Amino acid sequence: MHQDERENIMGNSTCSSSHTSNDLLFSLDGGRSRRSLNYEIVAQSAEEVQDTQNAPSVSMGSYLIDSGQTQLLTTISIYSERGESREQVRLLYMNAVALRVWKAMGKKPRLIGAQHRPSRTAVLAFGVPFSE
């Protein structure tokens, strides 16, 4: 492994003490496709969280009902975790279906990373739990 690769992995902001050894393993395995990273991490700022429509648990269900897409409810998985800065007050871990719906709702998610599963401190905010 080259020094640049090592620094990139070690400097990766999505690696923290709350992640499992499997998460580190997946981040080190450069041969794995992006598809193995099941959750995109969306950061929401202090201003964004003040609008309740930016909370999937508040707005996504009604959007799916109004748009006739309730069949997606069993495929959406969104976890939430408190962030550590004003620019990242809330972190949302969204699977691919959830992210697609979020964008279809007109949201402009700020993606800050991806990982195999949500961090251990994240809680289910909307949808169904992840499974392997």
C-alpha positions, 0 to 999 in steps of 0.5 A: 500500500502506498503512503498516499493510500494509507493517509487517505484511509487514515484521514477518512472522516467516516472512520471513527471509534464508533465503527466496527472492525468490519467497517475498517476491513471494507474501507481497506479492501480497494477491490470491493465495488462501491455497491458494498457500501450500502449506506450513503452518509448525508450531513445536515447543518443546524439551519437544515434541521430547523425545518422539520421537512428535512427530517425523513421521519416527518416528511418521507412517509407522507411523500410516499403516500401522496406519490403512490409509492408506499411499496417502497416503505419495506425497502427504505432504511435510514439511520440518524446520528448526532453530528459534532459540528454546526455544519454536521448537526445531524448525520443520516445514513441512507440506503440507495432507495432512501437516497433516491426518494430523498432526491425525488422529494427535491432535497439536495443531500450533502454526501460526506461518505459511505460505509457498509452499515450505519455506525453503532450509535446511529438509531433507526429514523425511518424504514426498516433495519438493515440486514445482511 
